[in-house]
Amino acid sequence: MIVTIFRSRLNPDPQAEYGPMAKRMSELVQGIPGYMSHKGFVAEDGERITIVEFESEEALNGWRIHPEHAKAKRRGVESFFSDYKIQICSVIRARSWMAKATQAK
């Protein structure tokens, strides 16, 4: 599994287009073969973090070169973000657990 961690901060006056574009990217990535999941968080200090999981590096590359995603990345650099950092990680080991009471819900 490949995990992408995208950390960013929005410019002080984010444009009205950011929300709809972020929503479109969220919908679009789900159609990439090998996409597994994604989730975003916003910290109290304004830093935004999106974690995206792909089955393989090939799946990640499919997302990386997708034309609409490439256009959105350019727009982010030009207008939306004051800074960003991307980390691409290979999962060496994964483990999960869920309480039985939680499973029934």
C-alpha positions in Angstrom: 0.0 0.0 0.0 1.1 3.5 -0.8 0.0 6.4 1.5 0.2 10.0 0.4 0.2 12.7 3.1 -0.7 16.1 1.8 -0.2 19.0 4.2 -1.2 22.5 3.3 -2.3 25.9 4.5 -4.7 28.1 2.6 -4.0 31.7 1.8 -5.7 34.1 4.1 -8.5 34.8 1.6 -9.3 31.5 0.0 -11.2 31.9 -3.2 -14.7 30.7 -3.5 -13.6 28.1 -6.0 -11.5 26.1 -3.5 -14.4 24.3 -1.8 -16.0 23.1 -5.0 -12.6 22.1 -6.5 -11.6 20.2 -3.4 -15.0 18.3 -3.5 -14.4 17.5 -7.2 -11.0 16.1 -6.5 -12.4 14.0 -3.7 -15.0 12.5 -6.1 -12.5 12.1 -8.9 -9.8 10.3 -6.9 -12.4 7.6 -6.0 -12.5 6.6 -9.7 -8.8 5.9 -10.0 -8.1 2.1 -10.3 -6.3 1.1 -7.1 -7.6 4.0 -5.0 -8.5 2.7 -1.5 -9.5 5.7 0.7 -8.9 9.3 1.7 -9.7 11.5 4.6 -9.0 15.1 5.4 -8.4 17.0 8.7 -8.0 20.6 9.7 -5.9 21.4 12.7 -6.6 24.3 15.2 -3.7 26.2 13.7 -5.2 26.0 10.2 -3.0 23.3 8.8 -4.9 20.9 6.5 -4.0 17.3 6.1 -5.3 14.8 3.6 -4.3 11.2 3.8 -4.9 9.1 0.6 -4.3 5.4 0.3 -3.6 3.6 -2.9 -3.0 -0.1 -3.6 0.2 0.5 -5.5 2.6 3.1 -6.8 1.0 2.6 -10.2 -2.3 3.6 -8.8 -0.8 6.7 -7.2 0.8 7.6 -10.5 -2.5 7.3 -12.2 -3.8 10.0 -9.9 -0.7 12.1 -10.1 -0.9 12.4 -13.9 -4.7 12.7 -14.2 -5.3 15.8 -16.3 -8.0 17.3 -14.1 -5.9 16.7 -11.0 -2.8 18.2 -12.6 -4.9 21.4 -13.4 -6.1 21.5 -9.8 -2.5 21.2 -8.5 -1.5 24.2 -10.6 -4.4 26.2 -9.3 -3.5 25.3 -5.8 0.1 26.6 -6.2 -1.1 29.7 -8.1 -3.9 30.8 -5.8 -5.1 28.6 -2.9 -2.1 27.5 -0.8 0.4 29.6 1.1 2.5 26.4 1.4 2.2 22.7 1.1 4.2 19.5 1.6 3.6 16.0 0.1 5.0 12.8 1.5 4.7 9.5 -0.3 5.1 6.5 1.9 5.2 2.8 1.4 3.4 0.9 4.2 5.8 -1.6 5.7 3.4 -3.1 8.2 -0.3 -2.4 9.0 -2.5 -3.6 11.8 -6.0 -2.7 12.9 -8.4 -3.6 15.6 -12.1 -2.8 16.2 -14.1 -3.5 19.4 -16.9 -6.0 19.0 -19.4 -3.4 20.3 -18.3 -1.0 17.5 -18.6 -3.7 14.8 -22.3 -4.3 15.5 -23.2 -0.6 14.7 
